[in-house]
Amino acid sequence: MAKEKGRKLIAQNKKARHDYHILDTYECGLVLTGTEVKSLRQGRASLADGFVQIDGGEAWLHNVHVPEYSQGTWTNHSARRKRKLLLHRVEIDKLESKSQETGHTIVPLALYFKDGRAKVEIALARGKKEYDKRQTLREKQDRREADRAMSAVRRRQRA
């Protein structure tokens, strides 16, 4: 059997980038059962309501939906169970101290396989206000319009 190489994206949380200012990101491993890995290999998961909580010096991923494996038996996992994250002690301590500051939280951004191992990218984030979200959308739209105008000018110059 050939060893997997590269990064295969399973799920990403686009809404997190819209709702939060991303301050710092971390890549960490997950403690999973066999049926969870098989379900993830089918490319089925949702990070929409997920969050990370530090409890007893360990990082736990909550509310991430990994559907039950279709060919699973009585050993199947529950879809929304909490899963342990694998991080270095220094990273956990840093995340714990930062997340206790007002307005800070830890959210999952992406779930993927890297060289055959399940990984999750988490971020230390601060919630955006409503006007920040509108401003971000406006900037994105302005950038898109500027790119269109530039490409139209380049097309006219080539013709």
N, C-alpha and C positions, 0 to 999 in steps of 0.2 A: 504494500500500500504506500503510495507516494505521500510525502509530508506536504501539508498545505502551506502555501506561502502568500504573503500579502495580507490585505485588509478587506474583509467582506462585510459591508454594512448590513445590519439586520433592521434596525429602527433608529430614528432620530427624533428629537424633540424640537421642532422648529418654533413652536410657541414659546419655549423658554427664552430664546434669543429675542423675541418680541416683547415679552413681559418683564425681563430682567436685564440689568447691566451686568455683563459677565466680567468678574474681577480676576479670576484665576481658574485654570482648568487642571484636572488630574486624570491620569489613566489608571484604572485599577481593575483587578481581577474579580471574579464572582465565584462564590461557592454554590455550585448547582448540582442537582440530581441528574441521573442519566436521562430521564424522560424530558427534563427541561432542555438539556442540550439537544436532544433529537428534535424537539419542537422548535428551538431556535434555528437549527440547521434548515428547517423548512421555511425559514424567513418570516416567522409570525411572532410579533411582540408589539407592545405599545408602552411608550414612556410618558404618555399624556399627563397622568396624575402623579407621576413618581416624585419622590423626594428622598433625601438621605438624612438619617438621624444618627447622631453619635450617642451610644448607650453603653455604659460600663467600659469605656476605652475601646470599643469596637464600632465600626461604621456599618450601618444597616440600610439597605435599599428597600423602601416601602412603596406599595401601590403600583409596582410595575407589573403589567399584565402579560404573562407568558401562558398562552392557552395550553390546555391539556393535550398530550400527544395522542393522536388518533388511534395508533396501534397499541397504546399503553394498556396495562391490566390494572389490577388492584394496587400496584406500586406507583400509579400515576401521581403527580404532584398537584397541589392546589394552585390555581391560576394566579392568585394575588398574595402569595405568602411573602414574608420578609426574607430577604437574602443578604447574607454577609458579604461585605466588600473586603478585598484584600489590599491593604495599604500599609506602608511603613509607619511605625510608631510616630515618627516626627511629623509626617503628613497628617495623621489623625489628630495629634495634639494641636497642630496649627489650624486645621479645619474646625476643631471644637472651639478654640478660643475666638476665632473670627466669626463663627456662626452665632455665637452668643451676643455679638454686638447687635444693636437695634437695626432691624430692617435687612439683615443678612440671612441668607438661606443657602442650602446646598441642593442643587437640582441635577438630574441626569440629562446629558445632552445627546449622547449616542450610545448605541449598543451594537457591538460588532465582534467578528472573529478576527484575531490577529495571529497569524501563523498557527491556526488551528485551535487557539484558546479564546474563550469568551472573555471579552473586556467591556467595560463601561467607562465612558468619559463623563466625569462629573465636574461641576463648576461651582465655585463659590460666587454667589450672585447677590445683587441688591435690587429690590423691586423698583420698577419704573413707575412714575406717576403717569396719569392719563395724558398730560400734555407732552411728556417725554415720548410716549408711544406715537402720538400724532406727529411730533417733530421728526422722529426716526422715519416714519412712513413718507413724510414730505421730502426729506433728504434723499431717500431711496428713489422716489419718483423724479426728483430733479436730476439726479445722477443718470437715470435711465433716459430722460429726455435729452440731456447733454450728449450722451453716447449716440443716440439716434441722429442728432443734428450733425455730430462729427462724422459719422459714417456716411450720411447723405452728402456732405461736402466732399469727402474722399471719393465717393462714387462719381460725383459730377466732375472732379478733377481728372479721373481716369478716362472718362468718356470723351 
